[in-house]
Amino acid sequence: MAYGGGVGAKGGARVVIEPHRHEGIFIAKGKEDLLVTKNLVPGESVYGEKRISVEGADGIKTEYRVWNPFRSKIAAGVLGGLDNIHISPGKKVLYLGAASGTSVSHVADVVGPSGAVYAVEFSHRSGRDLINMAKKRTNVVPIVEDARYPMKYRMLVPMVDVIFADVAQPDQARIVALNAHSFLRNGGYVVISIKANCIDSTVAASVVFASEIKKLQSEKIKPKEQLTLEPYERDHAIVIGQYRADSV
């Protein structure tokens, strides 16, 4: 347990850092409880997020970054009570739909120097921000490509432990399956953020989620968990599945 004050916190308010039950994630307990990750690049914010510096019993300072659940589907899922996000220190993660890298930067903090994040983003504008972020976070490999064509980046991505996807496309299940067949180890996991009205805006969100799970099952991805992301996102769910390439 370590104590400290926030960078920019009023009067160096006292904060206690405790490990979250998800390895590699922490809770900063102060006036309010905040989800935080240990900053891989101390002294640097990625998107203007608050940083909290704490001093351990040995006098060594450690810096943490606040992980905002309104800006990250993974953070929303963690605070919503997902049982296991399968993203932890040392893991190799393929992140589809990386955008400008705000959420990716926290995943990079979680997997740490012994892990890696292969971050795929189609938009060149967002890709520029992603590339800049990865200059400092050397465990991030930025890939500006279309996730529908995994063969285009097969030379950059090894076998991974987890695929996280937030691509908000009608054929998202197919995109995830193509990447799983190419890069996901047998027994690995997919963590998918599903935005219902991107898939089909004419039916209830729960119907869309059930239909997406069926599509994943047909691609040898066995559903393990489903969680809606209220109050952080409307009509969104995270679905977690285990990949079984050898199953019938």
C-alpha positions in Angstrom: 0.0 0.0 0.0 1.3 3.4 -0.9 0.3 7.0 -0.1 0.6 10.1 -2.2 -1.0 13.2 -3.7 -2.4 13.8 -7.1 -0.5 15.8 -9.7 -2.7 18.9 -9.6 -4.7 17.5 -6.7 -5.8 20.3 -4.3 -3.4 20.6 -1.4 -1.7 17.3 -2.1 -4.8 15.4 -1.0 -3.9 12.0 0.6 -4.5 9.0 -1.7 -4.1 5.3 -1.0 -3.2 3.0 -3.9 -4.5 -0.5 -3.7 -4.3 -3.3 -6.3 -7.6 -4.1 -8.1 -8.5 -7.8 -8.3 -7.6 -7.5 -12.0 -3.8 -7.9 -12.0 -2.0 -4.8 -13.3 -4.9 -2.4 -12.5 -5.2 -0.3 -9.3 -7.7 1.7 -7.3 -6.7 5.2 -6.0 -8.7 5.7 -2.8 -9.2 9.3 -1.8 -12.2 11.6 -1.7 -13.4 9.4 -4.5 -12.2 6.0 -5.7 -10.5 6.2 -9.1 -9.4 3.4 -11.5 -5.7 3.9 -12.3 -2.8 2.1 -14.2 0.9 2.4 -13.3 2.3 4.9 -15.8 4.8 3.1 -18.1 6.3 6.6 -18.9 6.3 8.6 -15.7 5.9 12.3 -16.1 3.9 12.0 -19.3 0.1 12.2 -19.8 -1.3 10.8 -23.1 -4.6 12.7 -23.4 -4.6 15.2 -20.5 -5.6 12.6 -17.9 -4.8 13.2 -14.3 -1.7 11.6 -12.8 -1.2 10.6 -9.2 2.3 10.2 -7.7 2.7 8.1 -4.6 5.7 7.4 -2.4 6.2 3.8 -1.2 7.6 2.8 2.2 11.0 2.7 0.6 10.8 6.3 -0.5 10.5 5.5 -4.2 7.8 7.4 -6.1 5.5 5.6 -8.5 3.2 7.4 -10.9 -0.3 6.3 -11.8 -2.7 7.5 -14.5 -6.5 7.9 -14.0 -8.4 5.6 -16.3 -11.7 7.2 -17.2 -14.6 4.7 -17.8 -16.5 7.2 -19.9 -13.5 7.2 -22.3 -12.6 3.5 -22.3 -14.9 0.5 -22.8 -12.4 -1.7 -21.0 -12.3 0.6 -17.9 -16.2 0.6 -18.0 -16.2 -3.2 -18.1 -13.8 -3.4 -15.2 -15.9 -1.0 -13.0 -19.0 -2.7 -14.2 -17.8 -6.0 -12.7 -16.4 -8.2 -15.5 -15.1 -11.4 -13.9 -11.9 -11.6 -16.0 -10.7 -9.3 -18.7 -7.8 -11.6 -19.6 -5.5 -8.6 -20.0 -2.7 -8.7 -17.4 1.1 -8.2 -17.0 3.1 -10.0 -19.7 0.2 -10.7 -22.1 0.3 -10.1 -25.8 -2.8 -8.2 -26.9 -4.1 -7.5 -30.4 -6.2 -4.4 -30.2 -8.6 -3.7 -33.1 -10.0 -0.2 -33.4 -7.2 1.5 -31.5 -8.4 5.1 -32.5 -5.8 7.6 -31.3 -4.6 5.3 -28.5 -6.1 6.7 -25.3 -7.4 3.3 -24.1 -4.4 1.5 -25.8 -2.0 3.5 -23.6 -3.7 2.1 -20.4 -3.6 -1.5 -21.8 0.1 -0.9 -22.4 0.5 0.1 -18.8 -1.4 -3.0 -17.7 0.6 -5.5 -19.8 3.8 -3.7 -18.8 7.3 -4.0 -20.3 7.1 -7.8 -20.6 3.9 -7.6 -22.6 2.9 -6.0 -25.9 0.0 -4.3 -27.6 -0.4 -4.6 -31.4 -2.8 -1.7 -32.1 -4.7 -1.7 -35.4 -6.4 1.5 -36.6 -7.8 2.2 -40.1 -8.1 6.0 -39.9 -4.8 7.8 -40.8 -5.7 10.8 -38.7 -6.1 8.7 -35.5 -3.2 6.6 -36.6 -0.9 9.6 -36.4 -1.8 10.1 -32.7 -1.4 6.4 -32.2 2.1 6.4 -33.7 3.1 9.4 -31.6 1.9 7.7 -28.4 3.8 4.5 -29.3 7.1 6.4 -29.6 7.2 6.7 -25.8 5.4 3.4 -25.0 7.7 1.0 -26.7 5.5 -2.0 -25.9 2.9 -0.7 -28.4 3.2 -1.6 -32.1 1.0 0.8 -34.1 -0.5 -0.6 -37.3 -2.4 1.7 -39.6 -4.4 -0.8 -41.6 -7.9 -2.2 -42.1 -8.7 -4.9 -39.6 -10.8 -6.7 -42.2 -7.5 -7.7 -43.9 -5.3 -9.3 -41.3 -3.0 -10.7 -43.9 -1.8 -7.1 -44.5 -0.2 -7.0 -41.1 0.7 -10.6 -40.6 4.4 -9.8 -40.6 4.0 -7.4 -37.6 1.8 -9.6 -35.3 2.9 -12.8 -33.6 0.5 -15.2 -31.9 -1.4 -13.3 -29.2 -3.1 -14.2 -25.9 -6.1 -11.8 -26.3 -7.9 -9.9 -29.0 -9.8 -6.7 -27.9 -12.1 -5.2 -30.5 -13.9 -1.9 -30.6 -14.4 -1.4 -34.3 -18.1 -0.4 -34.4 -18.8 -2.0 -37.8 -21.8 -4.2 -38.8 -19.5 -7.1 -39.6 -17.5 -6.8 -36.4 -18.0 -10.5 -35.5 -16.5 -11.5 -38.9 -13.6 -9.1 -38.4 -12.8 -10.5 -35.0 -13.0 -14.1 -36.3 -10.6 -13.4 -39.2 -8.1 -12.0 -36.8 -8.6 -14.8 -34.3 -8.0 -17.5 -37.0 -4.8 -15.6 -38.0 -3.3 -14.6 -34.6 -5.1 -15.9 -31.5 -3.6 -18.9 -29.7 -5.7 -21.9 -29.0 -7.5 -21.3 -25.7 -6.9 -17.5 -26.0 -9.7 -14.9 -25.4 -11.6 -12.3 -27.4 -13.0 -9.3 -25.6 -15.4 -7.4 -27.8 -17.2 -4.1 -27.3 -20.5 -4.3 -29.2 -22.4 -1.1 -30.0 -25.9 -2.3 -30.8 -27.0 0.4 -33.2 -23.9 0.0 -35.3 -25.0 -3.6 -36.1 -28.7 -3.1 -36.4 -30.6 0.0 -35.2 -34.1 -1.5 -36.0 -34.2 -4.1 -33.1 -33.6 -4.0 -29.4 -30.0 -4.0 -28.2 -30.5 -7.3 -26.4 -31.5 -9.0 -29.7 -28.4 -7.6 -31.4 -26.1 -8.9 -28.6 -27.7 -12.4 -28.7 -27.3 -12.5 -32.5 -23.6 -11.4 -32.3 -22.9 -14.1 -29.8 -24.4 -16.7 -32.2 -22.0 -15.5 -35.0 -19.0 -15.8 -32.6 -20.1 -19.3 -31.7 -20.1 -20.3 -35.3 -16.4 -19.2 -35.5 -15.3 -21.4 -32.6 -15.5 -18.6 -30.0 -17.3 -19.9 -26.9 -19.1 -17.1 -24.9 -17.9 -16.8 -21.3 -19.2 -13.4 -20.1 -21.6 -10.6 -21.2 -21.9 -7.2 -19.5 -23.8 -4.1 -20.5 -21.9 -0.9 -20.0 -24.4 1.3 -18.3 -24.1 3.9 -16.8 -20.9 4.6 -18.9 -22.3 3.8 -22.4 -25.8 3.3 -23.7 -26.7 0.2 -25.7 -23.2 -1.2 -25.5 -22.1 -4.6 -24.2 -18.8 -6.3 -23.7 -18.8 -10.0 -24.7 -15.9 -12.2 -23.7 -15.3 -15.5 -25.4 -12.7 -18.3 -25.5 -11.2 -19.4 -28.8 -11.1 -23.1 -29.6 -9.5 -23.6 -33.0 -9.4 -27.4 -32.4 -13.1 -27.8 -31.4 -15.6 -29.1 -33.8 
